[in-house]
Amino acid sequence: MDLAAVLTSLALGAGIGFFAGISPGPVLTLVVSETLRGGWRRGAAVATGPLLADGPIIAVALLVITRVPPGFVPTISVIGGLFLLYLAVTTGLNSRQARIPREQSARASGGLLTGLLARALGPNPYLFWFLVGVPVILQEERASGWSALAFLLGYYSTIVGSNVGLALALHRWLRLLSDRAYRALLLLCSAIMAVYGLLLLGRGLPDARRG
């Protein structure tokens, strides 16, 4: 085993994962909104969505990386856009009478499902694994199977770890918020989520119709 190559792959995966974790997007926004709704466990559950959602995506990418169906990404964008709009509407409606959760009333399992769906129904993970992730894994595997595993370990440790850290930080700050500020933050999350939903629909609908 080439330790230098393994460490290089680990660092590469960690760098890409950290960038993906802190970049604005649907999963990051959901981590914030779900932490505000149900505490850090709920937000952390959302953050683990990529661990469950990406497995099938990677498997499919490995099989069809050179033959991606033309209408695949647009269709996923449309479904993901509708899902994000649903989340935006329900979060906005619930925010009108929302109070800061003083106890962990929301179940973490619900957050896990939400994070899984948000990850699986957005086009970004498909684009990443088809265009970047799987080609890197295949390249690393030619050198060493350990290098490919190191890339995956680095990627998931930082993409999940950065969002779990955000959920913990937000949870500690909850006691400093008033109910009014809490409702305003939920509305902001709802608005951001709606924008992501509309962007996905705007990107996917024209291509889906042509397909």
N, C-alpha and C positions, 0 to 999 in steps of 0.2 A: 504493500500500500504506500502510495506517494503522499506523505503527510502534507507537504506544501501544496499539492494540487487539491487535496481535500479541504484544507483551510481556505484556499482561494475560492473554491466553489461555495463554501459556507459563507464567506464574506460577501460574495456576489449575490447569493440568495437573500441574505439578511438585508443588504442595501436596497434591493428591489422591493422586498416585502415591507420595509420600513417606509419607503416612499409611497407605496400603495396604501399603507395603513393610515398615514397622516394626510393623504390627498383628499380634498373635498369630494364626496360622493354619497350615494344612497346608504351604504352600510355605515359609514362614519356618522351620517345624520341620524340614522336609526339608533346607533349606540347612544347618542346624546338624548334623543327623545325617550327611548325605553328606560334609560337610567333615571331620567326625571320622573317617569311614570311609576317605576317599580323598584328603584334602588340599583346598587352596583351589580348585584347578581343577575338581574334582568339584562342590563347593558352588557355585561360580560358574556352572557349567553348569546346575545346577538353577535358579538365579536367572534365567537367560535364558529359562526356559520360557514366560513370558507373551508374549515376542516372537513365538514360533511358534504358540502356542495361540490367541491372541486374534484373529488375522486372520480365520479362518472365523467366529468368534463375532460379530465386528463386522459382517461381510458379511451374516450371517443376520439380525442385529438390524436392519440397515438395510432389509431386505426385509420383515420381518414384525413390526416394532416395535409396530404397533397390533393384531396378531392372534397373540399368543403362545398356542400350544396349551395347554389347561388342565393336561395331565399332563406337560408338558415338564420343568419344574424338579423335581418329585418324582422322576421317573425318573432324572434326572441325579444327584440326591442319593443314591439307592439305589446306583447304580453307583459313585459316588465314595466312599460309605461303605465298600463292600466292598473297594475298592482300597486305601483307607487302612488298613483292618484287616489286609489282607494285608501291607502294608508294616510295620505295627506288629509282627505276629507274626514275620516274618522278621528284623527288626532285633533283637527281643528274643531270639530263638534264637541269632543270630550273636554277640550280646554276651557270651554265657557264656564263650567262649574268645577273645574279641577282644583284640588288642594294638594299641597306638598305631601307626599307619602311619608308618614312618620314611622311606618312599619313596612316590612317587606310583604305587601299584600298581593303583588303581582307575581305569578309563578315564573320561575326561570325557564321552564319548559316552553312556555309561550314565546319568550324571547328567542330561544334557540330555533324554533320553527320560523319565526319572523326573519331572523338573520339568514337562515338557510334559503328561504324563498327569495329574499332580496338579492342574495348572491347568485342564486341559480337562474333567476329571471332577468338579470341584467346582462347586456352584451359584453361588458368589459372583461369578465373572466374568460369568456369564450375567445375573444380577440387575443387576450394575453397568452392563454395556453396554446392556441393554434399558431400564433405569430411569433411568440417569444419563448414562453416557458418550455414547451415540449421540444422545440429545436435545441434549446440549451441543454435540457436533460439528455437528449440523444447524443449531443456532442460530448458531454461529460461522461456518459456511459461508455463511449468508445475508449476513453482513457482509463476509467475505473468506475465500477459500480458504486464504490464508496463516495466518489465525487458527486454522482447524481443524487445520492441520498443526502449528502451534505448540503447541496443546493436546496432541496426541498425542506430540510430541517431549518436552514437559515431563513428561508422565505416565510414559512408558517410561524416560526417563533416570533418574528418581528411584526408581521401583518396582524396577527392575533394579539400579541403582547402589547403593541402600541394602543390598540383600542380598549383592551382590558384596563390598561393604566389610565386611560381617559375616563372610563366608567368609575374607577376608584376615586379619581380626583374630583369628579363631579359629585359623587356621593358625599364626600367630606364637606363640600361647599353648600349642600342642600339646606343645612341649618341656618345659613346666612341669608337665604332667600325668603321673601314674603310670598303669600299666595298670589298676589298680583303679578310680581315678577315671574313667578313660576308659570302662570297662564300666558304671559307674554313670550316666554321662551318656547313654550309648546306651540304657540301660534307661529313663531319664527321657524321652528322645525317643520311645521305643517306647510308653510309657504315654500321653504327650500325643497321639500319633498315633492310638492306639486310642480315646481320648476323642472326637477329631474324627470318627473313623469312625462311632462309635456315635451321635453327635449327628446326623450326616447321615442315618443309617439311621432314627433315631427321627423325624426331620423328614419324610423322604421316603416311608417305607413306608405310613403311614395314608392319605396323599393318593393314592399310587400304587394302593392297593387300591380306593379309592373311584372312581378314574379307570377 
